[in-house]
């Protein structure tokens, strides 16, 4: 016969297991996004991102604008971007800062459809956003 305390523990264990079994497929397996095609969306702007080895090329869809950046992987979930060339139209003052700035990125979550990242500029400005995985 099961006493009341054992029954409560069993019910609690089953509830916890049920909750964790319903969790989305979220992991921190960052290796799968070291290379590939991704896209970023903000309002009506869509940017295609092609990352291969140590080069990343970003193109704003519907325009001829692009960034070409070097990618330096610190570990599986952290990398640095440095812009090598770009034709985005920005004032000279911003262009000087942008060309000397290193963006440090940390992958926070990875799913089958997207990953969430935090990008920090050398000026300590931080942004958290979503990059969608192109399939």
C-alpha positions in Angstrom: 0.0 0.0 0.0 1.2 3.5 -0.9 1.2 6.0 1.9 0.1 9.6 1.4 3.6 11.1 1.4 4.9 8.6 -1.2 1.8 9.2 -3.4 2.4 13.0 -3.3 6.1 12.5 -4.3 5.1 10.2 -7.1 2.5 12.7 -8.4 5.0 15.6 -8.2 7.6 13.5 -10.1 5.1 12.7 -12.8 4.1 16.3 -13.1 7.7 17.5 -13.4 8.5 14.9 -16.0 5.4 15.9 -18.0 6.3 19.5 -18.0 9.9 18.8 -19.2 8.6 16.5 -21.9 6.5 19.3 -23.4 9.4 21.7 -23.6 10.4 22.9 -27.1 13.5 21.4 -28.7 15.9 24.1 -27.5 19.5 23.3 -27.0 22.8 25.1 -27.0 24.3 23.1 -29.9 26.0 26.0 -31.5 28.1 24.0 -33.9 25.2 23.6 -36.3 25.2 27.4 -37.1 28.9 27.9 -37.7 28.1 27.5 -41.4 24.9 28.0 -43.3 22.2 30.3 -44.7 20.2 32.5 -42.3 18.0 35.5 -42.4 17.2 38.4 -40.1 13.9 40.4 -40.2 13.0 43.8 -38.9 9.8 45.4 -40.0 9.9 45.2 -43.8 13.7 44.8 -44.0 15.0 41.3 -44.6 18.7 40.5 -44.6 20.1 37.3 -46.0 23.2 36.0 -44.1 25.6 33.4 -45.7 28.2 32.2 -43.2 31.0 29.9 -44.4 34.1 29.2 -42.4 35.6 32.6 -41.5 33.5 34.8 -43.8 30.0 36.1 -43.4 28.2 38.0 -46.2 25.0 39.9 -45.4 22.7 41.2 -48.1 19.6 43.3 -47.7 17.0 41.7 -49.9 15.6 44.0 -52.6 18.7 46.2 -52.7 22.3 45.9 -53.6 23.5 46.7 -50.1 25.9 44.2 -48.4 28.4 43.7 -45.6 31.3 41.3 -45.9 32.7 40.4 -42.5 35.4 38.2 -41.1 34.2 35.7 -38.5 36.5 34.7 -35.6 35.0 31.9 -33.5 36.1 32.2 -29.8 34.3 28.9 -28.9 31.3 27.0 -30.2 28.8 29.7 -29.0 30.8 32.9 -29.2 32.2 34.7 -32.2 33.5 38.1 -33.3 32.6 39.9 -36.5 34.8 42.6 -38.2 33.4 44.3 -41.3 35.8 43.9 -44.2 33.8 45.8 -46.8 30.3 47.3 -47.1 28.3 49.5 -49.5 25.6 50.5 -47.0 25.2 54.3 -47.2 26.1 55.9 -43.8 27.7 59.2 -42.8 31.5 59.2 -42.7 31.5 59.6 -38.9 29.6 56.3 -38.5 31.6 54.6 -41.3 34.8 55.2 -39.3 33.3 53.8 -36.1 31.7 50.8 -38.0 34.9 49.9 -39.8 36.9 49.8 -36.6 34.3 48.2 -34.4 34.3 44.5 -33.5 30.9 42.9 -32.8 31.0 40.1 -30.2 28.1 37.6 -30.5 26.9 35.0 -28.0 24.5 32.4 -29.1 21.9 32.1 -26.3 19.5 29.5 -27.7 19.4 27.2 -30.8 16.2 25.6 -32.2 15.5 23.8 -35.5 14.1 27.0 -37.0 16.1 29.9 -35.4 18.7 30.9 -32.9 18.7 33.8 -30.4 21.8 35.8 -30.0 23.2 38.7 -28.1 25.5 41.0 -30.1 27.7 43.5 -28.2 29.6 46.3 -29.9 32.9 47.5 -28.6 31.1 50.6 -27.3 29.2 48.2 -24.9 25.9 48.6 -26.7 24.1 45.2 -26.6 21.2 43.9 -28.7 19.4 40.6 -28.4 17.7 39.4 -31.5 16.6 36.3 -33.6 18.4 34.9 -36.6 16.2 32.5 -38.7 17.7 29.3 -40.2 17.0 29.0 -43.9 16.0 25.5 -44.9 
